[in-house]
């Protein structure tokens, strides 16, 4: 409780409070026009507000079409209810796309190395990501702008603008706005400090890699009361810098629908992630995991509390993984508590009604259990599960897939593999599979199945320091 209060006071006290005058865009000669790309005029308005000492730039009702905008220090963007900032559908309007532009690919709205900025209001920021991504794809295939990182396996370009892209920003507030349709990740926070994201409504299902919120190597971040509907992971913590880390991150009272995982740490995990709390999470129609905690590139993952998750129609409840995909040595995974979690897992695919569905599982299998797995030379330490209630579909049959208890050694270690709840193929348990763990504290953990399953409910393989047990209860 003390950590949560301290974090909240810090974030609310240091998140952007914009000083200065309030201005409207028409004061700077900008008027709404759906048919005109107005990047230069809008950017000039932002810069002029900064030169006047900072303030809020307000967008009144109407459509404002633009390429990349950069928010200067001390400036906030506010959108009235019927105001829309729309991304240009011309890829060359985005920073970092033109071959002679040596900047990294940026977003529709971006900021770097600034402080005290905000985005607020009841209006909408729509990247029109499908149109942008398809235009970029066409330019690649026609040779107009060849993408050196083009992903031929899934036929998608790598050079795509995010919706919101913030790097090294101190004191940032994003509140109440409606966000739509990025061509790539939605909201990207990289090396930011003192961030408040509150009350946003984000539908990001235009194209591949449509994450909701990505938080990388940030400190003092509070995300609360947000609704996220994403084609890829909902809220994700990552670490790209081996010398940096996420610290003091709180996610609370958010609702997530995802064609991947709802809340996730990983997969890029080079530095560290510590002192994280997630509470009041509602998850539904989610293909992969309600909660996935991973360190596979050398990161230290410690002091994580997940408290209060209600997941329905979700493919997997919990996935915890310590692996060694990249980096000089494995990372560490310790002191993780998951409490007050309930999850109902269907037999079929939870996101079958999505217009954009994540990649399917490419192994023959029965329904997968939750798993907590380290590797032989890097073990997970001190995991507590408390007040857990998970309902599984059952229906596991030996004809579909069969790993008996005497064949535990045949479950692959998959040390260097991409971490995902189906990474081991068929598993010999229908509820929990735990391997290479020291310290497992079980308090009021109940699992249920709606139909028969050939497997045991729980398999503990090379696990020490177990307190308590997992109880198989009657299906509801």
Secondary structure, DSSP 8 states (H G I E B T S, - for coil): -HHHHHHHHHHHHHS----SEEEEGGGGT---EEEEE-HHHHHHHHHHHHHTT-EEEEE-SEEEEES-EE--TTEEEEE-TTEEEEE-S-GGGSTTTSTT--S---EEEEEES-EEEEEEES-EEE--HHHHHHHHHHHHHTTSS--TT-BTTTTB-S---EEEEEES-EEEEEES-EEE--SS-SEEEES-EEEEEES-EEEE-SSTT--SEEEES-EEEEEES-EEEESS-SEEEEE--TT--EEEEEEES-EEEESS-SEEEEEEESSEEEEEEEEEEEEEEEEEEEEEEEE-SS-EEEEEEEEEEEEEEEEEEEEEEE--SSSSS--EEEEEEEEEEEEE--SS-TTTT-SS------S--S---EEEE-BTTB-EEEEEEEEEEEEE-----TTT----GGGGGGS---TTS---TTTT-S-SEEEEEEEEEEEEEEEEEEEEESS--SSEEEEEEEEEEEES-EEE----
